[in-house]
Amino acid sequence: MPKPSTSSAPSVSSDSVADGEYEELQLLFFSETLAMVSDTGEPQGELTIEVQRGKYQEKLGLLTSCIFVHAFTRGFLDKMLCGNSLLGSIPAA
């Protein structure tokens, strides 16, 4: 399993892409948390989605750039705390 390493800010050099493409790429990275509510409007939990630039270590020890997508939920189901987490990586070209 690759070892993820994230940074809080994208590390894309503006020299490597045209100005318009760089601005578009910056819009790709975000973190958003949404409230989950019942039909009656009662809070049930939250859904968080994060997209950020990162690096992971391959089997041979090389660090490779990628984009991490992390989605997770926290909430209550039948009065029991539960949650799900999904982490995916997309190789950066």
Secondary structure, 3 states (H helix, E strand, C coil): CCEEEECCCCCCCCCCCCHHHHHHHHHHCEEEEEEEECCCCCEEEEEEEEEEEEEEECCCCCEEEEEEEEEEEEEEECCEEEEEEEEEEEECC
